[in-house]
Amino acid sequence: MKRKISDFFSNFMSGRYGADDLSRFMLALCLILLVINIFTSQPLVYLLALVLLVLNYFRMFSRNYMQRSSENEKYLNMTQGIRDRFSKAGRKAKESKDYHIYKCPSCGQKIRVPRGKGKICITCPKCRNEFQKKS
């Protein structure tokens, strides 16, 4: 009976840690270093990229779940602030298609107003000041 390649790979990876956020970051860094190496031809950059790649495969094929999970958790804790900034910027960009953000002239409170409603009267939820803006 013939076995499929996907079955072989699934059986091989069972019990192994696999890819996580840290391994994806290491792989991206490895690719960036390899592109840099194309332009600079520095053997140290190439060696560093290879070390990262080998370490990444070691982590992915490891059976030590606790250790790999702990490493990933440390990475996520260290990068929490940066990831929050990027997600906030992404939300703002996505939101800017559908909404305008205005500041109340009286208290400075930010107010989100839907786009495309024409000239509207906005009431600040904080100080109850009313002002007109085009949405």
Sine and cosine of phi, psi and omega as CSV:
sin_phi,cos_phi,sin_psi,cos_psi,sin_omega,cos_omega
0.00,0.00,0.77,-0.64,-0.02,-1.00
-0.98,0.18,0.68,-0.73,0.08,-1.00
-0.98,-0.20,0.60,-0.80,0.01,-1.00
-0.98,0.21,0.42,-0.91,0.04,-1.00
-0.90,0.43,-0.60,0.80,0.00,-1.00
-0.91,0.42,-0.58,0.81,0.06,-1.00
-0.91,0.41,-0.66,0.75,0.02,-1.00
-0.88,0.48,-0.71,0.70,-0.02,-1.00
-0.91,0.41,-0.65,0.76,0.03,-1.00
-0.88,0.47,-0.68,0.73,0.03,-1.00
-0.92,0.40,-0.62,0.78,0.00,-1.00
-0.91,0.42,-0.65,0.76,-0.06,-1.00
-0.99,0.13,-0.19,0.98,0.00,-1.00
-0.91,0.40,0.75,-0.66,-0.04,-1.00
1.00,0.05,-0.03,1.00,0.02,-1.00
-0.97,-0.24,0.33,-0.94,-0.14,-0.99
-0.95,0.33,-0.74,0.67,0.01,-1.00
1.00,0.05,-0.27,-0.96,-0.07,-1.00
-1.00,0.01,0.57,-0.82,0.09,-1.00
-0.62,-0.79,-0.14,-0.99,-0.05,-1.00
-0.89,0.46,-0.66,0.75,0.01,-1.00
-0.90,0.44,-0.66,0.75,-0.01,-1.00
-0.93,0.37,-0.58,0.81,0.06,-1.00
-0.91,0.41,-0.63,0.78,0.06,-1.00
-0.90,0.43,-0.70,0.71,0.00,-1.00
-0.89,0.46,-0.62,0.78,0.01,-1.00
-0.92,0.39,-0.67,0.75,0.04,-1.00
-0.89,0.45,-0.68,0.74,0.04,-1.00
-0.90,0.45,-0.62,0.78,0.05,-1.00
-0.88,0.47,-0.70,0.72,0.02,-1.00
-0.90,0.43,-0.64,0.77,0.04,-1.00
-0.89,0.46,-0.68,0.73,0.02,-1.00
-0.90,0.43,-0.60,0.80,0.03,-1.00
-0.92,0.39,-0.61,0.79,0.06,-1.00
-0.92,0.40,-0.67,0.74,0.06,-1.00
-0.87,0.49,-0.65,0.76,0.00,-1.00
-0.90,0.44,-0.52,0.85,0.03,-1.00
-0.87,0.50,-0.64,0.77,-0.05,-1.00
-1.00,0.06,-0.46,0.89,-0.07,-1.00
-0.97,-0.25,-0.41,0.91,-0.04,-1.00
0.81,0.59,0.67,0.74,0.07,-1.00
-1.00,-0.04,0.84,-0.55,-0.01,-1.00
-0.90,0.43,-0.48,0.88,0.00,-1.00
-0.92,0.39,-0.64,0.77,0.02,-1.00
-0.91,0.41,-0.67,0.74,0.02,-1.00
-0.90,0.43,-0.68,0.73,0.02,-1.00
-0.89,0.45,-0.67,0.75,0.03,-1.00
-0.89,0.45,-0.65,0.76,0.04,-1.00
-0.90,0.44,-0.66,0.75,0.01,-1.00
-0.92,0.39,-0.65,0.76,0.04,-1.00
-0.88,0.47,-0.68,0.73,0.05,-1.00
-0.88,0.47,-0.65,0.76,0.00,-1.00
-0.91,0.42,-0.70,0.71,0.01,-1.00
-0.90,0.43,-0.68,0.73,0.03,-1.00
-0.89,0.45,-0.62,0.79,0.03,-1.00
-0.89,0.45,-0.73,0.69,0.04,-1.00
-0.90,0.43,-0.60,0.80,0.06,-1.00
-0.86,0.51,-0.71,0.71,0.00,-1.00
-0.91,0.42,-0.67,0.74,-0.05,-1.00
-0.93,0.38,-0.58,0.81,-0.04,-1.00
-1.00,-0.05,0.04,1.00,-0.02,-1.00
-0.94,0.35,0.51,-0.86,0.07,-1.00
-0.98,-0.22,0.00,1.00,-0.02,-1.00
-1.00,0.02,0.99,0.11,-0.06,-1.00
-0.86,0.51,-0.70,0.71,-0.11,-0.99
-0.88,0.47,-0.73,0.68,-0.03,-1.00
-0.91,0.42,-0.72,0.70,-0.01,-1.00
-0.91,0.41,-0.62,0.78,0.03,-1.00
-0.91,0.41,-0.63,0.78,0.04,-1.00
-0.90,0.44,-0.67,0.74,0.04,-1.00
-0.88,0.47,-0.69,0.72,0.00,-1.00
-0.91,0.42,-0.65,0.76,0.01,-1.00
-0.89,0.45,-0.65,0.76,0.06,-1.00
-0.89,0.46,-0.68,0.73,0.03,-1.00
-0.88,0.48,-0.72,0.70,-0.01,-1.00
-0.90,0.44,-0.62,0.78,0.03,-1.00
-0.92,0.40,-0.64,0.77,-0.01,-1.00
-0.93,0.37,-0.54,0.84,-0.10,-1.00
-0.98,-0.21,0.18,0.98,-0.06,-1.00
-0.84,0.54,-0.72,0.70,-0.02,-1.00
-0.89,0.46,-0.68,0.73,0.00,-1.00
-0.92,0.40,-0.70,0.72,0.00,-1.00
-0.90,0.43,-0.59,0.81,0.04,-1.00
-0.90,0.44,-0.67,0.75,0.02,-1.00
-0.89,0.46,-0.70,0.72,0.00,-1.00
-0.91,0.41,-0.65,0.76,-0.01,-1.00
-0.93,0.36,-0.58,0.81,0.04,-1.00
-0.91,0.41,-0.68,0.74,0.03,-1.00
-0.90,0.44,-0.63,0.78,0.03,-1.00
-0.91,0.42,-0.67,0.74,0.05,-1.00
-0.89,0.45,-0.66,0.75,0.01,-1.00
-0.89,0.46,-0.69,0.73,-0.01,-1.00
-0.90,0.43,-0.65,0.76,0.01,-1.00
-0.93,0.37,-0.64,0.77,-0.01,-1.00
-0.94,0.35,-0.53,0.85,-0.08,-1.00
-0.91,0.41,-0.30,0.95,0.06,-1.00
-0.95,0.32,-0.56,0.83,-0.11,-0.99
-0.96,-0.29,-0.30,0.95,-0.12,-0.99
-0.69,-0.72,0.48,-0.88,0.21,-0.98
-0.98,-0.19,0.55,-0.84,0.11,-0.99
-0.92,-0.40,0.87,-0.49,0.03,-1.00
-0.89,-0.45,0.46,-0.89,0.10,-0.99
-0.97,-0.23,0.65,-0.76,0.06,-1.00
-0.92,0.39,0.78,-0.63,-0.02,-1.00
-0.93,0.38,-0.33,0.94,-0.05,-1.00
-1.00,0.06,-0.80,0.60,-0.12,-0.99
-0.92,-0.39,-0.19,0.98,0.02,-1.00
1.00,0.07,0.07,1.00,0.02,-1.00
-0.89,0.46,0.71,-0.70,0.07,-1.00
-0.98,0.18,0.71,-0.70,-0.04,-1.00
-0.78,-0.63,0.77,-0.64,0.01,-1.00
-1.00,-0.09,0.80,-0.60,-0.06,-1.00
-0.80,-0.61,0.70,-0.72,0.01,-1.00
-0.92,0.40,0.58,-0.82,0.02,-1.00
-0.97,0.23,0.38,-0.93,0.17,-0.99
0.98,0.19,0.36,0.93,0.01,-1.00
-0.98,-0.22,0.05,1.00,-0.01,-1.00
0.99,0.17,-0.43,-0.90,0.00,-1.00
-0.99,0.15,0.84,-0.55,-0.06,-1.00
-0.77,-0.64,0.39,-0.92,0.07,-1.00
-0.99,-0.11,0.85,-0.52,-0.05,-1.00
-0.96,-0.28,0.74,-0.67,0.07,-1.00
-0.95,-0.33,0.83,-0.56,0.00,-1.00
-0.94,0.35,0.78,-0.62,0.00,-1.00
-0.95,0.32,-0.31,0.95,-0.06,-1.00
-1.00,0.04,-0.78,0.63,-0.10,-0.99
-0.93,-0.38,-0.04,1.00,-0.01,-1.00
0.90,0.44,0.35,0.94,0.08,-1.00
-0.97,0.26,0.66,-0.75,0.02,-1.00
-0.95,-0.32,0.68,-0.73,0.05,-1.00
-0.51,-0.86,0.37,-0.93,-0.03,-1.00
-0.96,-0.29,0.64,-0.77,0.07,-1.00
-0.56,-0.83,0.35,-0.94,0.09,-1.00
-1.00,-0.04,0.78,-0.63,-0.05,-1.00
-1.00,-0.09,0.00,0.00,0.00,0.00
